[in-house]
Amino acid sequence: MSRMLGVLFCTAGLAVGQVGRIDTVGTTTYDWQTGGPAYRMLVNAAVSGLHAGWIYSIDSIPFPDRNMRYNFYDYQSGSWRWSLDGISVFAERSGFGNLDCDPTTGAALVSAHAGRPIVVARDTAPGAGVFEYCTGPSESPERAALAVGANRRLHAAAIDDYGQLWYSRCTTWGTWSVPMHVPPPEPDPGFPSHSITASKVSPKLTLTWVKYWVDSPQEGFYRTSSDGGTSWDSSAQLPAPPAFGGDTAPSFYLGVFPYYDRHDRLHVVAEVVPLRGGQQYVMPAEIWHWCEENNPQWSRVHRAGTALSTTSRLGYNAVLAGRPSIGEDRNGGLYVAWEQFDTANIEPSTDRARADVWYASDNYDNGASWVSAVRTTVPDLSSKRFPSVVDLLARDTLCVLYTVDSVAGFFVHGEGPATQNPVVVQFVPVEVGGLETRQDQSGDCGLEVWPNPSLGHVRLRFSLIAPSQARLEVFDFAGRLVKTAVQARLHSGSHVVDWDGTDSRGHYVPAGVYFCNLVAEDRRFSRKVVLTD
């Protein structure tokens, strides 16, 4: 089934042609949010709200106040918890971390580079802003990328001063394992090209990195564990996509972005640039998607530019289209967002091209084909950088976090002046299709299930427009009643119900397909949920 593109409309205060709504969640003078691939900085805690993170400072070089910053969008109130500028996560100077979410509690977890040890902060509840900390051993490496698994274990990929890649995990809060070096003969990662992803429905996790070669294509690698980091498959080279052709080889540039979807499939998105005769170019650039289960495994999402160019007008650490990230909707549709420079829109004070945010969606075919890309921002006097797409869409809205750089070019690297730059989340309306649809799409009562698939614990969220009698029941695939989760008169507003995977007698049900049915306000909603072993 082909998907329709999102509706374009205007919101007060936005430029004509802007897509959707834009909320400012914070500010920063630190305009170099990552030196490598995109990291996840926007996460949907499906029953409570959106977690947003970024690198914050209001100072100048050497940025003594630099910190990981956090804000939270509360679905129930429809507003951001800290409306002015979010809150700092760590007491000490920090940065270059990422964001994930506890699959059981919905609370945010944030990693950071705050010196040598791995350090992760965990909120006490979704949007509480009261963090507790878990610090690794003093010999642990730096720039830890964080992933939280289905069993709530923490996993970190990090590098050291020599560019070596390391892995550590935290199975009990407060205790990290001794870091494990990804062994030779696998090439060490470029600085910093590493990333990590963990499945939310199984113990799988995957490390990714790119090796920076001179005068030859930069190659991608990955390494997978199927048991939560206890044992590992051998490292494997990510095959190069069939980009460009002829005597022009594709080269990974900043790194790749890995993601496990809710069906436990590994996806990778990456930008590639051409290399010809030992010369690597930053234009043109292509965005590609890889999934081992597809045939062919690679599909092209988007191409930007035509002529070969090494122009410095893009600035430091950039290609024409790059830093893609990927998420999905409730029916398995995939969405990729990236930054793309407009070489016709130049900042005169720095001679740097300004960027916009683009996205593309697949045709509900696991990324085998893609709808033409959409530019979600309007070319103006600012540069929109470092987009991070939400991991799971909230109903029919694609959310993307990015920085609005007031002057194109990195102040951090001497390419322009220090400016106060808004950090924003853009809410883009999309048409969610696929095989599974809600029986009733009117009002705000729709039933949401997370995680799905699940290892056994499921959280169900719904909202009532007015006080109403409600009945929430779980049925097996044959239509037999498994458990009545709710049968009561409920107040208006949001409600959250946990199902622990047991039947009415308290026995755990077997893995399989189940249906959660909600009857309220004279309407019926049904959601399929898959329990896995």
C-alpha positions in Angstrom: 0.0 0.0 0.0 1.5 3.3 -1.0 1.5 6.1 1.5 0.2 9.6 1.1 2.4 12.6 1.9 1.8 14.7 5.0 -0.6 17.7 4.6 1.1 21.1 4.4 -0.3 23.8 6.6 0.7 27.0 8.3 0.9 27.7 12.0 1.0 31.1 13.6 4.5 32.5 13.7 5.9 30.2 11.0 7.0 31.0 7.5 4.6 30.4 4.7 5.0 26.8 3.5 6.3 25.5 6.8 5.2 21.9 7.5 3.3 21.3 10.7 4.0 23.0 14.1 7.3 24.0 15.7 7.9 24.2 19.4 11.0 25.7 20.9 12.3 23.4 23.7 15.6 25.1 24.5 18.6 27.1 23.3 22.3 26.7 22.9 25.4 28.5 21.7 27.1 25.1 21.2 26.3 24.7 17.5 28.3 21.5 16.9 25.9 18.9 18.3 27.8 15.8 17.1 31.0 15.2 15.2 29.9 11.9 13.8 26.6 10.3 12.8 23.2 11.3 14.1 22.4 10.1 17.6 18.9 9.5 19.0 17.9 12.7 20.8 14.1 12.4 20.6 12.3 9.4 22.1 8.6 8.6 22.5 7.6 7.2 25.9 4.4 6.0 24.3 2.1 6.2 27.3 3.4 9.5 28.8 5.2 11.9 26.4 8.3 12.8 24.4 11.9 13.0 25.7 14.1 15.6 24.1 17.8 16.1 24.5 20.6 18.3 23.2 24.1 19.8 24.1 23.5 23.0 25.9 25.6 26.1 26.6 24.9 29.9 27.0 28.6 30.7 27.2 31.5 31.0 24.8 34.7 29.1 24.2 35.7 27.0 26.2 32.0 26.5 27.2 32.4 26.0 30.9 28.7 25.5 31.3 28.3 22.8 28.6 25.9 20.1 29.6 23.4 17.6 28.3 20.0 19.3 28.4 16.6 17.7 28.7 12.9 18.6 28.2 9.7 16.6 28.3 6.5 16.9 26.3 3.6 15.7 28.5 0.8 14.1 26.4 -1.8 14.7 29.1 -1.2 18.4 29.4 -0.1 19.0 25.8 2.8 21.1 26.9 6.5 21.0 27.6 7.5 20.5 31.2 10.2 23.3 31.2 8.8 25.8 28.8 11.8 28.2 28.8 15.0 26.1 28.3 14.8 22.6 29.7 17.0 21.5 32.6 20.7 20.3 32.8 21.1 16.6 33.3 24.6 16.4 34.9 26.2 18.4 37.7 29.6 18.4 35.9 30.5 19.7 32.5 29.3 17.2 29.9 28.1 16.7 26.3 28.2 14.4 23.3 25.7 11.9 24.7 22.4 10.6 23.5 19.0 9.7 24.8 17.0 6.5 25.3 14.0 5.4 27.3 13.3 2.7 29.9 10.8 0.3 28.1 9.0 -0.5 31.3 8.8 2.8 33.2 9.0 5.2 30.3 11.7 7.3 32.1 14.5 8.9 30.2 18.1 7.8 30.3 20.9 10.1 29.1 24.6 9.4 28.4 27.3 11.9 28.3 31.0 12.6 27.7 32.1 14.1 31.0 35.7 13.0 31.1 37.0 9.5 31.0 34.4 7.2 32.7 31.1 6.2 31.2 28.3 8.0 32.9 24.5 7.7 32.4 21.7 9.6 34.1 18.3 8.0 34.8 15.1 10.0 35.6 13.0 8.8 38.5 9.8 9.0 36.4 8.9 10.3 32.9 9.4 14.0 32.9 10.3 14.3 36.6 13.7 15.9 36.0 15.2 14.2 39.1 18.2 12.2 37.9 20.3 9.5 39.5 23.7 8.5 38.1 25.5 5.4 37.1 29.3 5.8 36.5 31.6 3.3 35.0 35.1 2.3 36.2 37.8 5.0 35.9 39.6 3.1 33.1 36.4 3.1 30.9 36.6 4.9 27.6 34.8 8.1 26.5 32.0 9.4 24.3 29.6 6.6 25.3 26.6 6.1 23.0 23.8 4.5 25.0 21.1 1.9 24.1 18.5 0.4 26.5 17.4 -3.1 25.9 14.1 -4.9 26.3 15.2 -6.3 29.7 16.1 -2.7 30.9 19.8 -3.4 30.7 22.0 -0.5 29.6 24.5 -0.9 26.8 27.3 1.5 25.8 29.6 1.8 22.8 32.6 4.1 23.5 36.0 5.0 22.1 39.4 5.9 23.5 42.1 8.3 22.5 43.5 5.8 20.0 40.2 5.4 18.2 39.6 1.9 19.5 36.0 0.7 20.0 34.8 -0.6 23.4 31.6 -2.1 24.8 30.3 -2.2 28.3 26.9 -3.0 29.9 25.1 -2.3 33.1 22.9 -5.2 34.2 22.4 -3.9 37.7 22.0 -0.2 38.3 25.3 1.2 39.5 27.6 -1.5 38.1 29.2 -1.4 34.7 31.0 -4.4 33.3 34.8 -4.1 32.5 34.9 -2.6 29.0 35.4 -5.1 26.2 37.6 -4.1 23.2 36.3 -5.0 19.8 39.2 -7.1 18.8 41.5 -7.0 15.7 41.6 -7.6 12.8 38.5 -5.4 12.5 39.6 -1.8 11.7 39.2 0.7 14.5 36.5 3.4 14.1 37.0 6.9 12.9 36.6 9.6 15.5 33.8 9.5 16.4 31.8 7.2 14.0 30.5 4.6 16.4 26.9 3.9 17.4 24.8 1.3 19.1 21.2 0.1 19.1 19.3 -2.4 21.2 16.0 -4.2 20.5 13.0 -3.4 22.6 11.5 -6.8 22.1 14.5 -9.2 22.3 18.0 -9.4 23.8 19.6 -8.3 20.5 22.0 -5.4 20.1 24.3 -4.1 17.4 27.4 -2.0 17.4 28.2 0.0 14.2 31.2 2.1 13.1 33.0 3.4 10.0 36.7 3.2 9.4 38.3 6.3 7.9 40.8 5.4 5.2 43.0 7.7 3.1 42.5 7.6 -0.7 40.1 4.7 -0.5 36.4 4.3 0.3 35.5 4.6 4.0 34.0 1.2 5.1 31.2 0.4 7.5 31.2 -2.4 10.0 28.8 -3.9 12.5 28.8 -6.5 15.3 25.7 -8.2 16.8 24.9 -9.9 20.1 21.8 -12.0 20.4 21.9 -12.5 24.1 22.2 -9.0 25.5 26.0 -8.6 25.2 27.1 -11.9 26.8 28.5 -13.3 23.5 29.0 -11.7 20.1 29.0 -12.7 16.5 32.1 -11.9 14.5 32.3 -8.4 13.2 31.0 -8.0 9.7 31.6 -5.5 7.0 28.5 -3.6 5.9 28.3 -4.1 2.2 28.6 -0.8 0.2 25.4 0.3 -1.5 25.2 0.3 -5.3 25.6 4.1 -5.4 27.0 6.3 -8.2 28.5 3.6 -10.5 31.2 3.6 -13.1 34.6 4.5 -11.8 33.1 6.3 -8.8 33.0 4.3 -5.5 30.5 5.0 -2.7 32.1 6.0 0.6 30.5 6.2 4.0 31.3 9.5 5.6 30.2 10.4 9.1 29.1 7.0 10.3 25.8 5.1 10.1 22.6 5.0 12.2 21.4 1.6 13.4 17.8 0.8 14.6 15.8 -2.2 15.7 12.2 -1.9 14.8 9.3 -3.4 16.8 9.4 -6.5 14.7 13.0 -7.0 15.8 14.5 -6.2 12.4 17.8 -4.3 12.2 17.8 -1.3 9.9 20.8 0.9 9.0 20.6 4.3 7.3 23.7 6.2 6.1 24.9 9.0 3.8 27.4 8.0 1.1 29.5 10.3 -1.0 31.5 9.6 -4.1 35.2 8.8 -4.3 37.0 8.9 -7.6 40.7 8.7 -8.3 41.5 8.8 -4.6 39.5 12.1 -4.1 36.5 12.0 -1.8 33.8 14.6 -2.6 31.1 16.1 -0.4 28.7 16.6 -3.3 26.6 14.9 -4.5 25.4 12.8 -1.6 22.9 10.0 -1.3 20.9 8.6 1.7 20.5 4.8 1.7 18.6 2.3 3.8 19.9 -1.3 4.5 18.0 -4.3 6.0 19.5 -7.8 5.7 16.0 -9.3 5.3 15.3 -7.3 2.1 16.2 -8.3 -1.4 18.1 -6.3 -2.4 19.4 -5.3 1.0 20.0 -1.7 0.0 17.5 0.9 -1.2 18.1 4.5 -2.1 16.1 6.9 0.0 17.2 10.2 -1.7 19.9 11.8 -3.8 21.0 15.4 -3.4 23.1 17.2 -6.1 24.6 16.0 -9.4 28.1 17.5 -10.1 31.1 16.4 -8.2 32.4 19.0 -5.8 34.7 19.5 -2.8 33.2 22.9 -1.9 34.1 24.3 1.5 30.9 26.3 1.5 29.3 23.4 3.4 31.7 24.0 6.3 33.5 21.6 8.5 32.3 18.1 9.1 29.5 18.1 6.6 28.3 16.7 3.3 25.5 17.9 1.0 22.9 15.5 2.6 23.8 13.7 5.8 23.3 12.5 9.3 20.2 10.5 8.7 18.2 8.9 11.5 15.2 6.5 11.2 12.0 5.8 13.1 8.7 4.0 12.5 5.0 4.4 13.0 2.6 2.0 14.8 2.0 0.0 11.6 5.6 -0.5 10.7 6.1 2.4 8.2 9.6 3.8 8.2 10.7 7.4 8.3 14.1 8.8 7.6 15.1 12.5 8.4 18.4 14.2 7.5 20.0 17.6 7.1 20.5 18.9 3.5 22.4 22.1 2.5 21.0 24.6 0.0 24.0 25.9 -2.0 21.8 28.7 -3.3 21.2 30.0 0.3 24.5 31.4 1.5 25.2 33.1 4.8 27.2 36.2 3.6 29.2 36.7 6.9 30.7 33.2 6.8 30.3 32.2 3.2 28.6 29.0 4.4 25.6 27.3 2.9 22.5 27.0 5.1 20.8 23.7 5.7 17.2 22.5 5.9 15.6 19.4 7.3 14.2 16.7 4.9 12.4 13.4 5.4 11.2 10.5 3.4 8.9 7.6 4.2 8.7 4.1 2.8 5.8 2.3 1.1 5.1 0.0 4.1 7.5 -2.5 2.5 10.2 -2.6 5.1 12.2 0.1 3.4 12.3 -1.6 0.0 11.0 1.6 -1.7 10.6 5.2 -0.7 8.2 8.1 -1.4 9.9 11.2 -2.7 11.5 13.3 0.0 9.8 16.3 1.6 11.6 19.4 2.9 9.9 20.2 6.2 11.6 23.5 6.8 11.6 26.7 4.7 14.9 28.2 3.4 15.5 31.5 5.3 18.3 33.3 7.2 18.9 30.4 9.5 20.5 26.9 9.1 18.6 23.9 10.5 21.1 21.3 11.7 21.5 17.9 13.4 17.9 16.5 13.0 16.9 13.5 15.1 13.7 11.8 14.2 11.5 10.2 16.9 11.9 6.5 17.3 8.1 5.8 17.3 5.5 8.2 15.9 2.8 9.4 18.2 -0.3 8.5 16.3 -0.2 10.4 13.0 2.6 12.9 13.7 6.2 12.7 12.7 8.4 14.5 15.3 11.9 15.8 14.5 14.3 17.6 16.9 16.9 20.0 15.4 19.0 23.1 16.1 18.2 26.4 14.3 21.7 27.9 13.8 21.2 31.7 13.5 24.5 32.0 11.5 25.5 29.2 9.3 28.9 27.7 10.2 30.2 26.3 13.4 31.2 28.9 16.1 32.8 26.0 17.9 35.3 25.7 15.0 35.7 29.4 14.3 33.4 29.6 11.3 31.2 32.3 12.7 30.1 34.3 15.8 28.5 32.9 18.9 24.7 33.1 18.7 21.8 31.9 20.9 20.3 29.1 18.8 16.8 27.7 19.3 16.5 23.9 19.7 13.1 22.9 18.4 10.8 20.0 17.8 8.8 20.0 14.7 5.4 18.1 14.6 4.7 17.0 11.0 1.3 15.5 10.2 1.6 12.3 8.1 -0.9 9.8 6.7 -0.3 6.5 8.6 -1.4 3.5 6.5 -0.4 -0.1 6.3 -2.4 -3.2 7.0 -3.6 -2.4 10.5 -5.9 0.6 11.2 -8.0 1.8 14.1 -11.7 0.9 13.9 -12.6 4.5 15.0 -10.3 7.5 14.3 -12.6 10.2 15.7 -11.9 12.0 18.9 -8.9 11.4 21.2 -9.8 8.0 22.7 -7.6 5.8 20.6 -5.9 2.9 22.3 -2.1 2.7 22.3 0.0 -0.3 23.2 3.8 -0.2 24.0 6.1 -2.1 23.6 4.7 -4.1 20.7 6.0 -6.8 20.2 6.7 -7.4 23.9 8.5 -9.8 26.1 5.5 -10.0 28.4 4.9 -6.6 30.0 2.5 -4.3 28.0 1.4 -0.8 28.8 -1.9 0.4 27.4 -2.8 4.1 27.2 -6.1 5.7 26.2 -7.9 8.9 26.9 -11.5 9.8 27.5 -13.2 13.0 26.3 -15.8 12.8 29.1 -16.4 10.5 32.2 -17.5 7.2 30.8 -18.0 3.5 31.6 -15.0 1.7 30.1 -14.1 -2.0 29.6 -10.7 -3.1 28.5 -10.2 -6.7 27.7 -7.5 -9.0 26.3 -8.4 -11.8 24.0 -6.3 -14.5 22.4 -6.0 -15.2 18.7 -9.0 -17.6 18.8 -11.2 -14.9 20.4 -11.2 -16.3 23.9 -11.2 -13.8 26.8 -7.9 -13.9 28.5 -8.3 -11.1 31.1 -10.4 -8.1 31.9 -8.0 -5.4 32.7 -10.5 -2.6 33.3 -14.3 -2.6 33.9 -15.2 0.6 35.7 -16.5 4.2 35.3 -13.5 6.4 34.6 -12.9 10.1 34.7 -12.1 12.1 31.6 -8.4 12.4 30.5 -5.6 10.0 30.1 -5.4 6.5 31.6 -2.6 4.0 31.7 -3.1 0.3 32.4 -0.4 -2.3 32.7 -0.9 -5.9 31.5 1.8 -8.2 32.9 1.1 -11.0 30.4 -1.0 -13.1 32.8 -4.6 -14.4 32.4 -7.4 -14.0 34.9 -6.0 -16.8 37.1 -2.6 -15.1 37.3 -0.9 -17.6 34.9 1.5 -16.3 32.3 0.1 -16.7 28.8 2.2 -18.3 26.0 3.9 -16.3 23.3 1.6 -15.4 20.4 -0.9 -12.8 19.0 -3.4 -11.2 21.4 -6.0 -8.4 21.0 -6.6 -5.6 23.4 -10.2 -4.3 23.1 -11.4 -1.1 24.6 -15.1 -0.2 24.7 -15.8 3.4 25.9 -18.0 6.3 25.0 -20.1 4.1 22.7 -17.0 3.3 20.6 -14.8 0.3 20.3 -11.0 0.2 19.7 -8.9 -2.9 19.1 -5.1 -3.2 19.0 -3.1 -6.3 18.2 -0.2 -7.1 20.5 2.5 -9.8 19.9 4.1 -11.5 22.9 7.5 -13.0 22.3 9.5 -15.5 24.2 
